[in-house]
Each structure stands twice: as C-alpha cells, then as structure tokens.
Amino acid sequence: MKQVLIDGYGAPEEVARCADVPDVGAPGTGEVVFDVLMFPINPADISLCRGTYRLKPPLPATPGAECVGRVAAVGAGVGHVKPGDLVINLQRENWAQRRRVKGDDVIPIPSGMDLRQAAMLRINPPTALLMLTDIVALKPGDWVIQNVANSAVGRLVIRLAAARGVRTMNVVRRDTLFAELKALGADACVVDGPDMAEAVKGQTGGAPVRLGLDAVSGRATARLSTCLGDGGVVCTYGSMSGEDPVMLRSTLANGGQTLVGFTLGRGLATRSLAQVRAMYADLGRQVLDGTLTAPVEKIYPIEDIKAALAHAQRGARTGKILVQP
C-alpha cells in the first residue's frame, strides 16, 4: 500500500515521499481497519514536516492530523462502527491508503457527507466551536474579534458565532475579502494594521470586545489585544508568523486582559468519549445540511504528494488542498 514518509525535517515538498509499505493487516481485538478516502494538508502538517511543530516524531515519520475513511473490517469487541461506515480518526499518521487503529479512536460520521468536507471535519470545526464555548462565557450580542478571518477556522467561527447570536469582528489583510465574509454572516470586517483598534471601535460603537482569537502570533497578538475591552481574553491557537505571541504590559496590567492558549487535544480531553462522539455527530449534521463548509482548491493523488505540499504553501489560495489516496 501507499504511505507518505518524511525521512528528515525541512521543506515539506523536499522531505516527503510516497512509499510502498506493507499492508496494515487484519484488525485485532478492539481494533478497526479503514481505507483512507481523503485527507487535507493543514498548517500543522506543514510544520511537522519542517520540524517546527510541537510534536517531533522519530524518523521516518508519517504526517497527517486528519482524514476521512471507510471501515473495512472490525475486530472483536467493536460495536459502535461496522464495515462500510464513514469514520474520522482521532489519531495522527493518516497520510496513507489504509489505517489500523484502536476502535475508540474512530468516530462514525453521517454516511451522506461530502467526502471533501468530511476529510476536514476532525480539526477545524471543533476548534472553532470549542474556542467559542470554552474560553469565555459568551452571550448573544457579545463581540468576538479574530485575525485570519478568511481561513477555514475563521469562516467556521463566523458561522458558529452567528448561530449563537455572537457578533464577529473579522481581521483580514485586504478589504477585497469583506463582501465574501459578510455573505457568511460576519458582522464587521477590518484590515489588519497599526490603526486597527480605532477602526474596530468605530464599527462596534465602542461596545467591549470580550474575546480575541489569534492564529498569527507575534506582534499580531498585541494588535488584537488593543481591540479588546478591559478584562478581555486573547486566545492564541496558531502561529502563522512562526513567532511567540507578544502582549503589551499595559493591556495585561492596566487593562486586566488575559492571554491563554488553545489546542484541540486539551479541549477534547475535558470531555468523555460519549461527549466527543456527540459533538462530532452534531458538527457532521451541520456539515451535511450545508451550515458548515470549507472551500477546496484542488485534490491531488497521493503519488503527487510533493506537488500537493508545494501547492498548500502558496499564498492567496481559495481553499484547502486535499489528497485522495
């Protein structure tokens, strides 16, 4: 079978290769074997290939934070899925044609889901949801500000916040994105820059912004925090800049603001397996009915993983890069 391997850390399109490896074999007791139908290339996967991610597995290693698969076989003691079911996998190393994992690591999803959207269900939708529910007790009418609002997570935050009556201020790098985001339900948009706080204040009418979601880090964190009200919380969940977050001492000491971090793994760890399955079932239904979607730019075969990785790193893309094993 085919599997993507990296033999060193560096430029992803240079260190990754599509290799022929032995099949995973039949499932043992409590295990599930599934065929990988599609997987996305995420920023975390790019970072893992470069060796800059928080996890640095021994080499050779297989990237792949998420995928969608179809169950091929189940071992004794597995009752929540059966052959033919669509599933997502809570474990990594998914850039392969077939996986064998513990039964509890696979989550069943609605059978009618578009495979492209199903491939992106595991990480971004729950990340957007849990940042809106677990960080600050938001009420209808509250303001949330986020940078990189045109990203996959950013678009999901807009949709999920609107469904809760929470208003979003969306920071992007160019005003040509405003109309697109407002069509999704964005309440207001601003261009990132040194005068962002004044622009935000003008659009909120001076209402306090309670939560800031930061995917850039570095000085962008400080710019985001200047838009928050006293006691506001900045939640950093990504570092597109490759830098650590920066906060002004005045906003921390005088403004009483808080800087917190978010990872999906920690968010899921606070929930039981039944709660996790229920959450994904609900998110899956929202994807199925079209409430939650993410754009896709191109799908590559697994043999073209180098080209897919190069494409995924280009700026100004219109959507995710997916790979079909």
C-alpha positions in Angstrom: 0.0 0.0 0.0 1.0 3.7 -0.4 2.1 5.8 2.6 3.7 9.2 2.8 7.0 9.2 4.7 9.4 12.0 5.7 13.0 10.9 6.2 14.2 14.3 7.5 12.9 17.7 8.5 13.0 20.5 6.0 11.0 21.9 3.1 7.9 19.7 3.0 7.9 19.2 -0.7 11.5 18.0 -0.5 11.4 15.7 2.6 8.1 14.0 1.9 7.8 11.0 -0.4 5.1 8.4 -1.4 6.4 5.0 -0.4 5.3 1.4 -0.9 4.9 -0.2 2.6 3.4 -3.5 3.9 -0.4 -3.6 4.4 -1.7 -3.0 7.9 -3.2 -6.5 8.2 -6.4 -7.6 9.8 -7.8 -5.9 12.9 -7.1 -7.5 16.3 -9.5 -7.4 19.3 -10.8 -3.9 19.8 -9.3 -2.6 16.6 -10.6 -1.2 13.3 -9.1 -1.2 9.9 -10.3 1.5 7.5 -9.5 2.7 4.0 -8.4 6.3 3.9 -10.6 8.1 1.3 -9.2 11.6 1.6 -7.1 13.9 3.8 -6.3 17.6 3.9 -2.9 19.3 4.2 -3.1 21.5 7.3 -0.6 24.1 8.7 0.2 21.6 11.5 1.2 19.0 8.9 3.5 21.6 7.1 5.1 22.5 10.5 5.6 18.8 11.3 7.5 18.3 8.0 9.6 21.3 8.8 10.4 20.1 12.3 8.8 23.2 13.9 5.7 21.5 15.3 5.2 20.8 19.0 5.5 17.1 18.1 8.7 15.8 16.5 8.3 12.0 15.9 11.3 9.8 15.2 12.1 9.4 11.6 11.0 8.1 9.2 7.6 9.5 10.1 4.1 9.8 8.6 2.3 13.2 8.8 -1.4 13.6 8.8 -3.5 15.1 11.5 -6.9 14.1 10.0 -8.6 12.1 7.3 -11.9 10.5 6.4 -12.1 6.8 5.9 -14.5 3.9 5.3 -14.4 0.9 7.7 -13.0 -2.2 6.0 -13.1 -4.6 9.0 -13.6 -4.5 12.8 -12.1 -6.7 15.5 -13.9 -8.5 18.3 -15.4 -6.1 20.9 -16.0 -3.2 18.5 -19.7 -2.4 18.3 -20.0 1.3 17.5 -18.9 1.0 13.8 -19.2 -1.7 11.2 -17.8 -2.3 7.7 -18.9 0.3 5.3 -19.3 3.1 7.8 -17.7 6.5 7.2 -15.3 7.5 10.1 -12.8 10.1 11.1 -9.7 9.1 13.2 -8.7 10.9 16.4 -5.1 9.7 15.9 -2.4 11.1 13.6 -0.2 9.5 10.8 -3.1 9.5 8.4 -1.3 10.1 5.1 -1.7 6.5 4.0 -4.1 4.3 2.0 -5.1 2.2 5.0 -5.0 2.5 8.8 -5.4 0.1 11.7 -6.2 1.8 14.9 -8.0 1.2 18.3 -11.7 1.1 17.9 -12.2 4.0 20.3 -10.1 6.2 18.0 -12.6 6.2 15.2 -15.7 8.3 15.3 -18.7 7.5 13.0 -20.0 10.3 10.8 -23.1 10.7 8.7 -23.0 8.4 5.6 -24.1 11.0 3.2 -21.4 13.6 3.9 -19.4 15.0 1.0 -16.0 13.4 1.3 -14.2 16.6 0.8 -16.0 18.2 3.8 -15.7 15.0 5.8 -12.0 15.0 5.4 -11.8 18.4 7.1 -14.2 17.6 10.0 -11.8 16.3 12.6 -9.9 19.5 13.5 -11.2 22.9 12.2 -15.0 22.6 13.1 -14.4 21.5 16.8 -11.6 24.0 17.1 -13.9 26.9 16.1 -16.7 25.5 18.3 -14.6 25.0 21.5 -12.9 28.4 21.3 -16.4 29.9 21.3 -17.7 27.8 24.2 -14.7 27.0 26.4 -12.7 30.2 26.8 -15.2 32.9 27.7 -18.9 32.6 28.7 -20.2 34.4 25.6 -23.8 35.7 25.5 -25.9 36.8 22.5 -24.8 40.3 21.5 -21.2 39.8 22.7 -18.3 40.7 20.3 -15.5 38.4 19.3 -12.6 39.5 17.2 -10.4 37.1 15.1 -7.5 37.5 12.8 -7.0 35.5 9.6 -10.8 35.5 9.4 -10.8 34.1 5.9 -9.1 30.9 7.0 -11.0 27.7 7.3 -11.3 28.1 11.1 -12.2 31.8 10.7 -15.1 31.0 8.4 -16.4 28.4 10.8 -16.1 30.8 13.7 -18.3 33.3 11.7 -21.0 30.6 11.1 -21.0 29.1 14.6 -20.9 32.5 16.3 -23.8 33.8 14.2 -25.9 30.8 15.1 -25.4 31.8 18.8 -26.1 35.4 18.3 -22.5 36.3 19.0 -21.1 39.1 16.8 -17.8 38.8 15.0 -15.2 41.4 14.1 -13.1 39.9 11.4 -9.5 40.9 10.7 -8.0 40.2 7.2 -5.1 41.5 5.2 -7.1 43.0 2.3 -10.5 44.7 2.0 -11.5 42.7 -1.1 -12.4 39.8 1.3 -15.1 41.9 3.2 -18.0 41.0 0.9 -17.2 37.3 1.0 -17.0 37.1 4.8 -20.2 39.2 5.3 -22.0 36.8 3.0 -21.1 34.1 5.5 -22.6 36.1 8.4 -19.7 38.3 9.5 -20.9 41.4 11.4 -17.9 43.6 10.6 -14.5 43.4 9.0 -11.3 45.4 9.3 -7.9 45.4 7.7 -5.0 44.4 9.9 -2.7 47.3 10.8 -1.5 49.8 13.4 -4.8 51.7 13.4 -7.0 48.6 13.7 -8.2 49.4 17.3 -9.7 52.7 16.2 -11.4 51.1 13.1 -12.8 48.4 15.4 -14.1 50.9 17.9 -15.8 52.8 15.1 -17.7 49.7 13.9 -18.7 48.4 17.4 -19.9 51.8 18.6 -17.5 51.4 21.5 -19.0 48.2 22.7 -16.4 46.0 24.5 -14.9 43.1 22.6 -14.7 40.2 25.1 -12.6 37.6 23.2 -9.8 37.7 20.6 -8.9 34.6 18.6 -5.3 34.8 17.4 -3.9 32.5 14.7 -0.9 34.6 13.7 1.0 35.3 17.0 4.0 37.7 17.2 3.1 41.4 17.1 -0.4 40.5 15.7 -1.3 39.3 19.2 -0.6 42.7 20.6 -2.6 44.4 17.8 -5.5 42.1 18.5 -5.4 42.8 22.3 -5.6 46.6 21.7 -9.1 46.0 20.3 -10.4 44.2 23.4 -12.1 45.8 26.4 -11.0 45.7 30.0 -10.8 42.1 31.2 -10.8 40.7 27.7 -9.2 37.4 26.8 -6.8 36.8 23.9 -6.8 33.1 22.9 -3.8 32.1 20.7 -4.2 28.9 18.8 -1.8 29.3 15.9 1.4 31.0 14.8 1.4 31.7 11.1 4.2 34.2 11.8 6.3 31.5 13.4 6.8 33.7 16.4 5.7 33.6 20.0 2.7 35.8 21.0 3.5 39.4 22.1 1.2 41.3 24.6 1.7 44.8 25.8 2.3 45.1 29.5 -0.3 47.9 29.7 -3.1 45.7 28.4 -2.2 42.9 30.8 -1.6 45.1 33.9 -3.9 48.1 33.4 -6.5 46.5 31.1 -6.7 43.3 33.1 -6.5 41.2 30.0 -5.6 37.6 29.9 -3.6 35.6 27.3 -4.5 31.9 27.0 -3.6 29.1 24.6 -5.8 26.6 23.0 -5.2 23.2 21.5 -7.9 20.8 20.3 -6.4 17.9 22.2 -6.8 19.7 25.5 -10.3 20.7 24.6 -11.3 17.1 23.8 -9.5 15.8 26.9 -12.0 17.6 29.2 -14.9 15.6 27.6 -15.9 11.9 27.8 -15.8 9.7 24.7 -19.6 9.9 24.6 -19.5 13.7 24.6 -16.8 13.7 21.9 -18.8 11.4 19.7 -22.0 13.5 20.2 -20.1 16.7 19.4 -18.8 15.3 16.1 -22.2 13.9 15.3 -23.7 17.4 15.7 -21.0 19.0 13.7 -21.4 16.3 11.0 -25.1 17.1 10.7 -24.2 20.8 10.3 -21.8 19.9 7.5 -24.3 17.6 5.9 -27.0 20.3 5.8 -24.6 22.9 4.4 -24.4 25.1 7.5 -20.7 24.4 7.9 -18.5 24.2 4.9 -14.9 24.9 3.9 -13.7 25.7 0.3 -11.4 23.3 -1.5 -9.0 24.5 -4.2 -7.6 21.2 -5.6 -7.4 17.4 -4.9 -4.2 15.5 -5.7 -3.5 11.8 -5.8 -1.2 10.5 -3.0 1.5 9.8 -5.6 1.8 13.6 -6.2 2.3 14.5 -2.5 5.3 16.7 -3.3 3.2 18.8 -5.7 0.3 18.9 -3.2 2.6 20.1 -0.4 4.1 22.8 -2.6 0.6 24.0 -3.6 -0.6 24.0 0.0 2.2 26.5 0.9 1.2 29.1 -1.8 -0.4 32.4 -0.6 -3.8 33.6 -1.7 -5.3 30.2 -2.2 -9.1 29.9 -2.5 -9.3 26.8 -0.3 -7.8 23.7 1.1 -5.5 21.3 -0.7 -6.8 17.7 -0.3 -5.2 14.4 -1.2 -7.0 11.2 -2.3 -5.1 8.0 -1.6 
